[in-house]
């Protein structure tokens, strides 16, 4: 196995394990209310901002198909994974961890709720990793084009 795949798998597994461990803390009853944000347990049956919640059980299948298709494409376009190993590992780690929630719980476990000045969607560590992955990839693409 190449160093590239070892790096990808290590980051992927780290994200899944960290995210599931944090979620377990909230599933065990932890809660904290603060002035700016609160750490509360919620179950999101949709995706970002609860979009597509109306898809119900079909959302699991759709997300699984998307992740498998993207992974297949990465296997086909090896240079894409080589150029963006870190962001793809973060993206798959977050995506798979949230998908695990859909299969074993009522929905995705979310817990960070920003509520000072405006109410923001409740999110989790996996969501942050997915957004970080997109940000890193955009930076890499921008730098590569220069």
RAFENRA-V249292 format. One record per pair of residues at least 12 apart in sequence whose ideal C-beta (glycine too) atoms are under 10 Angstrom apart, sorted by the first residue. I is the first residue (numbers start at 0). J is the second residue. D is the distance in Angstrom with one decimal. If there is no record, write none. Layout:
i=I j=J d=D
i=I j=J d=D
This chain:
i=1 j=77 d=9.8
i=1 j=81 d=9.3
i=2 j=84 d=9.6
i=3 j=77 d=8.7
i=3 j=80 d=6.9
i=3 j=81 d=6.0
i=3 j=84 d=5.9
i=4 j=80 d=8.5
i=4 j=84 d=8.9
i=6 j=84 d=5.7
i=6 j=85 d=7.9
i=6 j=88 d=7.3
i=7 j=73 d=9.1
i=7 j=80 d=7.0
i=7 j=81 d=10.0
i=7 j=84 d=5.4
i=7 j=85 d=8.6
i=7 j=87 d=6.9
i=7 j=88 d=4.7
i=7 j=91 d=8.1
i=7 j=92 d=9.6
i=8 j=88 d=7.8
i=8 j=91 d=9.8
i=8 j=92 d=9.9
i=9 j=88 d=7.9
i=10 j=84 d=7.8
i=10 j=85 d=6.5
i=10 j=86 d=9.7
i=10 j=87 d=9.0
i=10 j=88 d=3.6
i=10 j=89 d=6.6
i=10 j=91 d=8.9
i=10 j=92 d=6.5
i=10 j=128 d=9.5
i=11 j=87 d=8.7
i=11 j=88 d=4.8
i=11 j=89 d=8.2
i=11 j=90 d=9.2
i=11 j=91 d=5.4
i=11 j=92 d=4.5
i=11 j=93 d=9.5
i=11 j=94 d=9.8
i=11 j=95 d=7.4
i=11 j=96 d=9.5
i=12 j=88 d=9.1
i=12 j=92 d=7.4
i=12 j=95 d=9.7
i=13 j=88 d=8.6
i=13 j=89 d=9.6
i=13 j=92 d=7.1
i=13 j=128 d=9.8
i=14 j=88 d=7.2
i=14 j=89 d=6.1
i=14 j=90 d=9.1
i=14 j=91 d=8.1
i=14 j=92 d=2.6
i=14 j=93 d=5.9
i=14 j=94 d=9.4
i=14 j=95 d=8.3
i=14 j=96 d=6.5
i=14 j=124 d=7.9
i=14 j=125 d=7.0
i=14 j=127 d=9.9
i=14 j=128 d=5.3
i=14 j=129 d=9.5
i=14 j=131 d=10.0
i=14 j=132 d=9.5
i=15 j=91 d=8.8
i=15 j=92 d=5.2
i=15 j=93 d=8.4
i=15 j=94 d=9.7
i=15 j=95 d=5.8
i=15 j=96 d=4.6
i=15 j=97 d=9.8
i=15 j=98 d=9.9
i=15 j=99 d=7.4
i=15 j=125 d=8.3
i=15 j=128 d=9.8
i=16 j=92 d=8.9
i=16 j=96 d=8.6
i=17 j=92 d=8.5
i=17 j=96 d=8.6
i=17 j=124 d=6.4
i=17 j=125 d=9.0
i=17 j=128 d=8.8
i=18 j=92 d=7.3
i=18 j=93 d=6.9
i=18 j=95 d=9.2
i=18 j=96 d=4.1
i=18 j=97 d=7.9
i=18 j=99 d=8.8
i=18 j=100 d=9.0
i=18 j=108 d=8.8
i=18 j=123 d=6.7
i=18 j=124 d=4.7
i=18 j=125 d=4.5
i=18 j=126 d=9.2
i=18 j=127 d=9.3
i=18 j=128 d=7.4
i=19 j=96 d=6.0
i=19 j=99 d=6.8
i=19 j=100 d=8.4
i=19 j=103 d=9.9
i=19 j=108 d=8.8
i=19 j=124 d=9.4
i=19 j=125 d=8.9
i=20 j=124 d=9.2
i=21 j=38 d=9.8
i=21 j=96 d=9.7
i=21 j=108 d=8.7
i=21 j=110 d=7.6
i=21 j=111 d=9.8
i=21 j=123 d=7.2
i=21 j=124 d=5.3
i=21 j=125 d=9.0
i=22 j=40 d=8.8
i=22 j=96 d=8.1
i=22 j=97 d=9.6
i=22 j=99 d=9.2
i=22 j=100 d=7.0
i=22 j=104 d=8.5
i=22 j=107 d=8.9
i=22 j=108 d=4.1
i=22 j=109 d=8.9
i=22 j=110 d=7.4
i=22 j=123 d=6.8
i=22 j=124 d=8.1
i=22 j=125 d=8.5
i=23 j=108 d=8.8
i=24 j=38 d=9.0
i=24 j=40 d=9.5
i=24 j=108 d=10.0
i=24 j=110 d=8.4
i=25 j=38 d=7.3
i=25 j=39 d=7.8
i=25 j=40 d=4.4
i=25 j=41 d=8.9
i=25 j=108 d=6.3
i=25 j=109 d=8.8
i=25 j=110 d=4.7
i=25 j=111 d=9.9
i=25 j=123 d=8.8
i=26 j=40 d=6.8
i=26 j=42 d=10.0
i=26 j=100 d=9.9
i=26 j=104 d=8.0
i=26 j=108 d=6.6
i=26 j=110 d=9.5
i=27 j=40 d=9.4
i=28 j=40 d=8.1
i=29 j=110 d=8.4
i=30 j=110 d=8.8
i=31 j=110 d=9.5
i=32 j=112 d=9.2
i=32 j=114 d=9.3
i=33 j=112 d=9.5
i=33 j=113 d=9.8
i=33 j=114 d=8.8
i=33 j=115 d=8.7
i=34 j=114 d=8.9
i=34 j=115 d=6.4
i=35 j=113 d=6.9
i=35 j=114 d=7.4
i=35 j=115 d=4.0
i=35 j=116 d=8.5
i=36 j=111 d=6.3
i=36 j=112 d=6.0
i=36 j=113 d=4.6
i=36 j=114 d=6.4
i=36 j=115 d=7.0
i=36 j=119 d=8.4
i=36 j=121 d=9.8
i=37 j=110 d=8.8
i=37 j=111 d=8.2
i=37 j=112 d=4.8
i=37 j=113 d=8.5
i=37 j=114 d=6.5
i=37 j=115 d=10.0
i=37 j=121 d=9.0
i=38 j=110 d=5.4
i=38 j=111 d=6.3
i=38 j=112 d=7.4
i=38 j=121 d=9.7
i=39 j=109 d=8.6
i=39 j=110 d=6.1
i=39 j=111 d=8.5
i=39 j=112 d=5.4
i=39 j=114 d=9.8
i=39 j=121 d=7.1
i=40 j=108 d=6.9
i=40 j=109 d=8.0
i=40 j=110 d=5.9
i=40 j=112 d=9.9
i=40 j=121 d=9.2
i=41 j=105 d=9.9
i=41 j=106 d=8.4
i=41 j=107 d=9.0
i=41 j=108 d=7.8
i=41 j=109 d=4.8
i=41 j=110 d=7.0
i=41 j=111 d=9.8
i=41 j=112 d=7.5
i=41 j=120 d=9.7
i=41 j=121 d=4.8
i=41 j=122 d=9.7
i=41 j=123 d=9.4
i=42 j=100 d=8.1
i=42 j=101 d=9.9
i=42 j=104 d=6.5
i=42 j=105 d=4.4
i=42 j=106 d=3.8
i=42 j=107 d=6.9
i=42 j=108 d=6.5
i=42 j=109 d=7.4
i=42 j=121 d=9.6
i=43 j=97 d=8.6
i=43 j=100 d=8.6
i=43 j=101 d=9.4
i=43 j=105 d=9.4
i=43 j=106 d=5.1
i=43 j=107 d=4.5
i=43 j=108 d=8.0
i=43 j=109 d=5.0
i=43 j=120 d=8.4
i=43 j=121 d=7.0
i=43 j=122 d=8.5
i=43 j=123 d=8.6
i=43 j=126 d=9.2
i=44 j=56 d=9.8
i=44 j=58 d=7.6
i=44 j=101 d=8.5
i=44 j=105 d=7.2
i=44 j=106 d=4.1
i=44 j=107 d=7.9
i=45 j=58 d=7.1
i=45 j=106 d=7.9
i=45 j=107 d=8.5
i=46 j=58 d=7.3
i=46 j=61 d=9.5
i=46 j=62 d=7.9
i=46 j=97 d=8.6
i=46 j=107 d=8.2
i=46 j=126 d=9.5
i=47 j=120 d=6.7
i=47 j=122 d=8.1
i=47 j=126 d=7.4
i=47 j=129 d=9.1
i=47 j=130 d=9.2
i=48 j=119 d=9.3
i=48 j=120 d=4.9
i=48 j=121 d=9.6
i=48 j=122 d=9.5
i=49 j=106 d=9.2
i=49 j=107 d=9.9
i=49 j=109 d=9.7
i=49 j=120 d=7.6
i=49 j=121 d=9.2
i=50 j=120 d=9.9
i=52 j=106 d=8.2
i=56 j=101 d=8.9
i=58 j=98 d=9.7
i=58 j=101 d=6.9
i=58 j=106 d=9.2
i=58 j=107 d=9.8
i=59 j=98 d=7.1
i=59 j=100 d=9.9
i=59 j=101 d=4.7
i=59 j=102 d=6.4
i=60 j=101 d=9.8
i=62 j=94 d=7.2
i=62 j=95 d=9.5
i=62 j=97 d=7.8
i=62 j=98 d=5.4
i=62 j=101 d=7.0
i=62 j=107 d=9.9
i=63 j=94 d=9.8
i=63 j=95 d=9.6
i=63 j=98 d=6.4
i=63 j=101 d=8.9
i=63 j=102 d=8.9
i=65 j=94 d=8.2
i=65 j=98 d=9.7
i=66 j=90 d=9.1
i=66 j=91 d=6.8
i=66 j=94 d=5.4
i=66 j=95 d=6.7
i=66 j=97 d=10.0
i=66 j=98 d=6.7
i=69 j=87 d=8.3
i=69 j=90 d=8.2
i=69 j=91 d=7.9
i=69 j=94 d=8.6
i=70 j=87 d=8.9
i=70 j=91 d=7.0
i=70 j=94 d=9.9
i=70 j=95 d=9.8
i=73 j=87 d=6.4
i=73 j=91 d=8.8
i=82 j=136 d=9.1
i=82 j=139 d=6.9
i=82 j=140 d=8.8
i=82 j=143 d=7.3
i=83 j=132 d=8.6
i=83 j=135 d=7.8
i=83 j=136 d=5.4
i=83 j=139 d=6.0
i=83 j=140 d=8.4
i=83 j=143 d=9.7
i=85 j=131 d=9.3
i=85 j=132 d=7.8
i=85 j=135 d=6.2
i=85 j=136 d=8.8
i=85 j=139 d=8.7
i=86 j=128 d=9.5
i=86 j=129 d=9.6
i=86 j=131 d=7.7
i=86 j=132 d=4.0
i=86 j=133 d=7.2
i=86 j=134 d=8.1
i=86 j=135 d=4.3
i=86 j=136 d=4.2
i=86 j=137 d=8.9
i=86 j=138 d=9.0
i=86 j=139 d=7.1
i=86 j=140 d=9.9
i=87 j=132 d=7.0
i=87 j=135 d=9.7
i=87 j=136 d=7.9
i=88 j=128 d=9.2
i=88 j=132 d=8.0
i=89 j=125 d=9.4
i=89 j=127 d=9.3
i=89 j=128 d=4.6
i=89 j=129 d=7.1
i=89 j=130 d=9.2
i=89 j=131 d=5.8
i=89 j=132 d=3.9
i=89 j=133 d=9.1
i=89 j=134 d=9.7
i=89 j=135 d=7.3
i=89 j=136 d=9.2
i=90 j=125 d=9.9
i=90 j=128 d=7.4
i=90 j=129 d=5.6
i=90 j=130 d=9.4
i=90 j=131 d=8.8
i=90 j=132 d=3.8
i=90 j=133 d=7.4
i=90 j=135 d=9.4
i=90 j=136 d=8.1
i=91 j=128 d=9.5
i=91 j=129 d=9.3
i=91 j=132 d=8.5
i=92 j=124 d=9.7
i=92 j=125 d=7.3
i=92 j=128 d=6.0
i=92 j=129 d=8.7
i=92 j=132 d=8.6
i=93 j=123 d=8.6
i=93 j=124 d=7.7
i=93 j=125 d=3.7
i=93 j=126 d=6.6
i=93 j=127 d=7.7
i=93 j=128 d=3.9
i=93 j=129 d=4.1
i=93 j=130 d=8.5
i=93 j=131 d=8.5
i=93 j=132 d=7.1
i=94 j=125 d=7.4
i=94 j=126 d=9.9
i=94 j=128 d=8.9
i=94 j=129 d=6.4
i=94 j=132 d=9.1
i=95 j=125 d=8.5
i=96 j=108 d=9.4
i=96 j=123 d=8.4
i=96 j=124 d=8.1
i=96 j=125 d=4.5
i=96 j=126 d=9.7
i=96 j=128 d=8.3
i=96 j=129 d=9.6
i=97 j=109 d=9.3
i=97 j=123 d=7.6
i=97 j=124 d=9.9
i=97 j=125 d=4.9
i=97 j=126 d=7.4
i=97 j=128 d=9.8
i=97 j=129 d=8.0
i=98 j=125 d=9.4
i=99 j=125 d=9.4
i=100 j=123 d=8.8
i=100 j=125 d=8.5
i=107 j=121 d=9.8
i=107 j=122 d=9.3
i=107 j=123 d=7.1
i=107 j=125 d=7.9
i=107 j=126 d=8.4
i=108 j=121 d=9.8
i=108 j=123 d=6.3
i=108 j=124 d=9.9
i=108 j=125 d=9.0
i=109 j=121 d=4.2
i=109 j=122 d=5.6
i=109 j=123 d=4.9
i=109 j=124 d=9.9
i=109 j=125 d=9.3
i=109 j=126 d=7.5
i=110 j=122 d=8.0
i=110 j=123 d=5.8
i=110 j=124 d=8.7
i=111 j=123 d=6.6
i=111 j=124 d=8.4
i=111 j=126 d=8.5
i=111 j=127 d=8.3
